[in-house]
Structure formats: structure tokens, C-alpha cells
């Protein structure tokens, strides 16, 4: 994969001032962004999130998912820690694109869950690719991360892409009546580590990721 650094700038946010780094993937023209804060190249593991674009949740305040809540909490956590990075990856709708995501939402409105909707459209449950993360982190001088995620498949994918994930940090925020079924499906069908809900989904336990921290607030 050919990831090229393009430019960086300051980005003031409600959580603090980040440095925004822009990257381009020459293989498909996609543009990815990293938001960093503090001394991230000192050799110590860095608090990090690999966040896939979600226009509806991140920008339009949708309550159908937990994406916007997770992005906000990740930025807040980095600011509170004083150092960290959020990789913002342009792979909308778990990799199927915005318009197909809207088609999937239509199927969900008719009763399909988030996995069934993708499959009815001819896609896999999760079509995302994390191979761009290693070159982005390399450019930033980051050699090991403490990954904010509830998704064990993301940990595995990043590790297989050459990223040293030394800890998984839980990021459980944003459950509401509109996304409760969606989160239950992510737990039951996609293996996400999520707390028990009204539907009786049992929290998974990590047994293969060093230092996993489900009991944190992040």
C-alpha cells in the first residue's frame, strides 16, 4: 500500500489543540487523517484510536450507532492523557460506502439487523481494511499503541498489519434506545466486547490481549 504524507496543521477543538496530519493512498485516492497531541514519538506506547469515517454519526449526530460518541470520547481521552493519536480512516459504513450504508439502513428499518443488511446487499459484515495504519503511525514515530476499541477483530487486523497493540482500552459510550439493538448485534455477531444490555447480551472477556481494560471508562 502506498501511503503518502501530504501536510500537517494545527486543529483547535473543544478538547484542545491537536496537530492534523493528512495522508493520501495513491492506490485508491482516499485521504486519511491523523489527529495527534503531545510527545507521541518518545518510544512509549501511545493511546490511540483507529476510527472509521461515519458521516451520520460523526457529523450528523445520528443515534443509530455509537460512532460519533466514540470519536468524541477518544478525542477527550487523548486530551486528558496529554498525548495520543486518533487515526480517522475514510471507509464509511464499515467499508461499503455512504450510499450503500443508507441502503443498509433502509433494510434495517424493515427489520434486518446491521449484519443481515450488509449481507442482503451482497457485502460482508465488515469490509474495512486497516493496512494504512502502520505507515501512518510510522510517519508519526509511533511504535506501539494502547488501542481504544471494543472490537477484537480490529485488534487482530491492526496486529496483522504490523502494528504493535500492547493494550486494548475499552470505549463503551453512547448506548441509547435507538442503537441498543445495533450494539447487541455487534456483541452477538461481531464479537464486540460490550456490557450486558436489556436484551441480555453478556460481556465478553479478553483472554488473549495483554492489559485489556474493560473496567475503564474509555
N, C-alpha and C positions, 0 to 999 in steps of 0.2 A: 504494500500500500504506500502511495506517495503522498505524504502529508507535509505541506509546506507552511512555515510560519510567515505571516504577511505583515502584521503590525501590532502594536500594543498602545494602550492609552489608559488614563485614569477613568474610573467609573464610580462616581459618588452614588450611594444607595442609602435607603433608610437605615441600613445596618452598619454602614461605614463605607470607607473609600476602598474599592477593590482596584486591581490592575486587570484590565481586559486584554486578553491575547487572542488574536484572530488567526485561524488556520484554514487552509484550503486543501481538499482532497482532489488531486488532479485526475483521479480515475473516474470521478462522477460529478465533479464540480461543486460538491457540497461544502458548505462553510461551517466550521465548528468554532466554538469559543471556550476559553478557559478564564475563569474569574479567580484571581489569586489574592491573598493577603498575607503579609508578614514574610519572615525569612523561611521560605519553603525549600531552599537548596542547601541547608546546613547538614544534611545527611540523616536527620531524624525522620521517622515515619510521619507522614503528613495526613491530617484529617481531610478526607476527600469525598466527593460525590460525583458519580458519572450519571448525569441527568439527561434523559432523552426528551427532546422537544415535545411539548404538549400545548399547542396553541389554546385549546379550550380551557385547560386547567391553569396554565401559567399566565395567560394574558386576558382571558375572558371570564375568569372566576368560576368556571364550571364546578359544580359539586358532585358530578357523576363519577369523579375519580379522586385520588389523593395527590395527584402530581403537583399542583400548584402549592398545596400545603407543604409538601416535602421540599420543594425548591426553596420556599421561604424559610423553612426551618433549617435547611442546610446552610444557607447564607448566614442566618443568625448564629448557627453553631460555629461556623468558621470565624465570624467576627468576635464571638465570645472567647474563642480559643486564642485569637490573635494571630493565627496562621492557619492556612489551609487553602484548598482549591476546589472549585466546582467546575467540572467539565460539562458544557452544555452542547449536547450532540444532536445534530439535525436529522433525527429519524423518528418523525411524527408517527403516532398511532402504533407503537411497538414495531415500527418499520414498514407499515403498509401505506403510509401517506395520509394526508388530511382528508381527501375526498373519500377514500376507502374507509377511513375511520368514521366519517359521517354515515356512510352506508352501513357500517357495522353498528353504529348507534341506532339506526332505524330498525335493524333486526333485533337489537336488544329491547327496543320499545315494544316489539311484538312478542317478547318472551324469551329470546335466546340470551344465554349468558355471554360474557366477554370472549371466552374461548370458542364457544359454539358459533358466534357471529363471525369471527375470523375464518373459521373452518368452512362455514357456508359460503363465504366469498372466495374460497379456494386458497387461503393463506394458512400458514402455520400459526400456532397460538402466539408465538413471539418471533418476529423476523429480524430482530435487531442484531447488529454487529458491533463489537467493541474493539476491533483491531486498531482503530485510530487512536485509542487512549495511550498506548505505550509511547508512540512518537511524540504525542503532545506532552506527556509527563517528562519524557527525556529532555525535550527542549527547555522545560521549566527547571530541570535539575532535580527532579523528584525521583527517588529510587525505591521508596516503599510507602504504602498508604494504609491508613485506617479508614476503611470504606463504609460510608453511611448508606445502608441499604437493608431492606428486609428480604431481598431476593437472592437465594443461594445460587441460582443459575448465573446471576451477574458476577458473583464472586468467582465462580468456576470459569466463566468466559474471560474475565479480566486476567485471571491467573494463567489460562491457556494462551492469552495474548502476550504473556511475558511480564505482566505487572505483578509486583510483589505485594500481595494483600496480607498484611500481618494481623489485621483485626477487622471484624465486622461490627459496626456500630449501628444499633437499632435506630430506625427512623419512623416511629409509629405516631402519625399525626393525621388529623383531618377526617376521621370517621364520622359519617353523618347518615341520616335516613336515606339520602339519595344514592350513596355509594356503598351501603352496607352489603348488599348482595354482590357487588363487584369485588369488594375486598374478601368476602367469603370465598368467591371463586378463585381469586388469586391464591388464597391459602390452600384450598382443597385440590385445585387442578394444576396450579403452577408452583406449589410448594413454598410460597412465601411465608416467612416467619411473622405471624400476626397474632394478636391476643384473641382470646375467646370472645365471640360476639353472641348476640341474641340467638343466632342460628346454631350455636353450639360448636363452632369450629374450634378445635383445640390448638393451642400454641405449639408450634414445632420447637424442638430443642436442637441447637448446634452441637454436633459431636465431632466435627472434622475441621473446624475453623478456629485457629488459635485466638484466644482472647475475645471471643464473641461476647457482646454485651447487650442482651435483650432487656436488661433491667435498667438501662439508662433512659433518659427522657428524649434522646435524639433519634 
